[in-house]
Amino acid sequence: MTPQISIIIPVINEAEQLAEKLQALQVLREHAELLLVDGGSNDASPTVAEPLVDQVLYSARGRARQMNLGAQQAQAEVLLFLHADTQLPDRAVELILSAVEQGAAWGRFDVQFDSPLAMFKLIACLMNVRSRLTGISTGDQAIFITRSAFQAVGGFPHIALMEDIAISASLKKLAEPHCLKAKAVTSARRWQQHGILTTILLMWRLRLRYFFGANPDDLAARYYRRQ
């Protein structure tokens, strides 16, 4: 039976927490297929994932390349791109399929962090408001796209960073995003490791430079050096 939705999960060296995240998705497998795309992990990520997904795919490193490969191999007409450190809300598949039935070509969830700190609640609120105002979505928000819309924009551009922002800008030319209020829960670990203010300033600086035409490869080098 053809799945109603394909969930594409790009990973690199996520073995430590991957089993827990994939286990939470097992309840969806009646209607969804799970495709994990490994970008060259040097840990046990593929081995951990194999019994918990429908396919483990192997790609050159780069989230855009990994997600495009997953989309090529996917069987469903609705594609959901999910970061390994993000948890879907309850009824996620039902909500996405309902949105598509209503005519949505693409969309995303609101986001919240897996931390009780008030600062993270504020950051998430601002991220959601900004996304609704601009129509731009980030990977943390679990972007879903119909296959026809994905093909119409040529998939994710092969850039080293900001691929989510780039495809959002292209998709906006086709249709406005369907912004689901249900919240995907994403990890606060990056923010906690490197400092909340430092991370905020870095991300805004990188996005501003990208907006003004900076080379994504240069931005990626700066981002991963800081990580």
C-alpha angles and dihedrals in degrees: 000000000000111000119242093225136017117217111206117198119188114200142177120180097341099135095121096065102014099097092055093049094047092045089060089058097054093091088063096056094093088073104015138056120220118220118184115195114198117205098201105301117189092201130067097278096124092046092049092048101045099085092041102052138051094237139009109207127191123220142167110270116276127092094234092052091046094051093045090053090050090051091051091054097040119111101200129085091229119063124200118192111206129183114226091239095051125091121208120233123248114284090015096150092045091050093049095047091048090052091050091048087055089056103268113154093190143346148147144227128256112256138228132177128244090240128092093214113124091227091063091050089054093047091050092048091052091047091053094046092047091050093051092048097046101031088229119131132196129215091251088068094062102243118217124196134178113242092242092054091045091053092044091061094040096248123269114342112246096249127135097234139010093036090140093053091045095052091044090056090051094046092050088066088061100040143335114266121260102235110207115204094211109104129240110208115227131186121266092199096107091051093046094047096049102028128268098249093042091052094047092051093046094051094046091047092050093047092048091051090048090051089055093051106268116163109264090218090060091046091049091051090053093045097049092043088058091046 
